[in-house]
Amino acid sequence: MNDHPTRDRTAEATGGLDPRRSAGRLVAVDAARGLALVGLTAVHFLPQSYPDNDRPTLSWLLFAGDSAALFALLAGVSLAFSTGGRRPRKGRDLAAARAGTVVRAVLIMAVGLTVGYLMPPEPPAVNILVYYGLFFLLALPFLGLRARTLLLCSGAFLLLGPFLIHWLGDVVPEHSAANPTFAHLVTEPVALFWQLTLTGTYPAVTYLAYLLAGLAFGRLNLKSLRVQTRLLAVGLGLAALAKLVSWVLLYGMDGYNVLLYSIVSLTRADLDHILVFGAGEPLPTSSLWWQALSAPHTNTPLSVAWSLGVSMAVLGAFLLAGREFGKWLLPLTAMGAMTLSLYTGQLALLATEVHYSSPLLWFVACLVVSALVALAWRHAFGRGPLERVVSAAAHATTRAVADRGTARGPDTPRKPLG
């Protein structure tokens, strides 16, 4: 038995790190995750454009595309915390961490597939949880890598992922539902695989750029003021550079006109709409100039770079704010600590489509109720209900694999496979 079970449980929850040193980072990460939930709520409940014209609303400009990217980046940070922090786990410890991550991924994906049954054929929102589970599974080979290598891998997905979508998007099987269910695992497993990796709203080939970047940042000393300010500054610089390069390619190098005439039926109004709101589906493949766009959910190198930069800046800003104003972030921190539960409940509410009658009222009500429930639950129970189930199963698996290795001993020969 352990002499200090409370300390051990706390260390386990923080990935084996000193809980006193980890607290500030966890507050900032939870608060940033809470902001991402606010952003998704705004995008889901509020209209993307004003009713009397095609101009984007403020909520769309602030949150579209970037909230989902921030979620993925913070998932990477959390994965880093749970797999050794600044010192990646190795050997049996790494195998145990990977086993726990597999359980976590499967359970999150199961929640997402269940929610898919609630959604109408023309859904008010695309559920990210199924994609999220796949992100965790695809991250398994990267869990033992150092920060610099992870950043290189993130850059590779940023640059190559969009072109895989461009080249392969038209040749892979089409999926039949925006929100897949367990039935799709049986009836169209191949199409579902390609939906989650290439042709869906949150394709893994580009979203791994966010997750691996977050995994790299979680390997850094996030308590360092220098690291925090660099995250903020580099993030802002990357976002600004992405928009500048997009503008130069489209208007300084005549990319706009090339795109306008790349599709016979495309009008100037259609193209202007895509440049602001995205295509609502994978971009056309009529020209590589489509990769010059930086609109939300277009999954081009520049749109991924923009959202990655914004996400880095948000993380850096919250890490800096947490140094002095951590208590003021409590509502966001409470929501960020139970985003799986709150997001699942939000999707169930969206599935009823009652919010279409008064979107602003439902948005405010959803935020207020979410904050109050999160604060009350945090005070009474700590982690959210779904979070407790997923974490308990993942930690139990991690301990079981680690204990099996300890019981065998380092010098005990393994039984041959088969």
Disulfide bonds with the S-S distance in Angstrom:
none
